[in-house]
Amino acid sequence: MQAHLQKLTLFYDGACPLCQAEMIFLSSRNQQGLLNFVDIHSDRYDAKSVGVSCDQALAAMYGQFADGVVIQGVAVFPEAYRRARLPVFAWLFSRGYLQPILQSAYRFFAKHRHQISRLLGPSALWLVKVAGIKDQL
């Protein structure tokens, strides 16, 4: 089932503890090597080759398939979860009837992620460490 999936690069805000925790969790489930992770604040992020400015990448989650196709927002999550072998989350995030709710919730989170992360980020990072998940980013 996973063999036909293209590699997906996730562009994330490395200054956001919740975003970091999510990427660390996904990297721990990346045994098939179908996910790459690029902090948009790092030298590895090339806005010109991706076609997404740093400001755009800060406003929404972006991913890029190996063939160069770029996806954004809630559409990134089911693709990432498929590659991380999390089929229930992939199914949930791909339900059309949930898209309006997920889109609204995601826009709110993206806009306020640093404030939300100040509250929840340290706990999320602590949980991934307690679970024994190594930071492989």
N, C-alpha and C positions, 0 to 999 in steps of 0.2 A: 504493500500500500504506500509506504513512504518513498520507495525507489523512484517514482515519477515526479516527486516534488523538486522544484528548483531551489537552490540555495537562496536564502533571504537574509539581507543585511538590515539590521534594525539600527536606526539612528536615534539615540536617546540623550537626554539631558543628564550628564554625569554630575551636575551640581545639585541634583534632586535626589535625596536619599530614598524616596519611594521608587523612583525610576531605577536607581541603582539596585535596590533590592529585587525588583522585578527582573532586571537583566541578569543578576547573579542567579536567581532561581531558574530562569530559562536556560542559562548557560550550563547549569548542573544537569539539565535534561537533554542536552544537545549531543548525545552519544553518536548520532549519525552525522554530525557535522553539517547540518542543514541550516544552521543559523550563524551569522556573523554579527558582531556587536561593535558599533562605532559611537563613541562619545562625541557629540557635536562640538565640544569645546577642545577636542584634541587635534593634533596635527594630522591625524588620519582622516579627518572629515574634510572632503573637498567639495565645497558647495557648487563649484562650476561643473564638475563631472556628474554630480547628482542632479543638478538643476533645481536645487532647493537652497535658498539663502539660510543663513544661521537664524535670522529672525523668524522665517517661516518654520524652520525646524523646532524652534522654541515654542511656537504657537500650536503645534500639533505633532503627533507621532508620525514618523515617516519610515517606510521600508522600501527596499529596492531588491527586486528579483535579479537573479544572475543574468537574465536577458536584458536588463536595463529598465524594465517597467517599474515605475515608482507608484506606491500606494500610500495613502495617508489616513489618519484618524482611526476610527473604530475598525476599519477594514484590515488594518495591520494585525490586530490581535488574533482573529481566528487563524490567519496564516501562520503566525508565530506559534500558536498553541498546537496546530497540526504538526509542525516540525519538531516541537518539543514533546510529542507523544502525549498530549493532554486532550483527548478527543471530546470529552464532555464540555470543556471550556471552548474548544473550537466550534462545536455544535451550537452552544449557547450564544456565542458572540456572532454567529452567522445567521441567526434567526431574523428574518425580515420584519416580523411583527415587533421585535424588540429594538430594532434600529433607532426609532425616534427617541426612546428612553436612553439607550446607550450613547447615542450621539450627543444628546443634551448633557448627560452626566459626564461624558468625556470632555466636552467643551468647557464645562464648569471646572473640572479637575485641571485641564491644561492651563486654564487662565489663572488658577489659584494653587498650582501644585507646590510652590515653594512655601506658602503659608500652611497648606495641609501637611506637607512633609516635615515642617518644624514640629508639628504635633505627633504625627504617626511614623515618620521616617526612621527615627532612632529605634523604635520598637520593631519595625519591619526589618531593618538591618540586623538587629539583635536576633530576631527569629531565624533568619537564614543562617546566621553563625551558630546558633544553638542547634539547629537541625544538621549541623556539620557540613553545610554547603560551602565549598571553597569558592572564593572570588577568582574566576577564570577569565575575567574580561581583560 
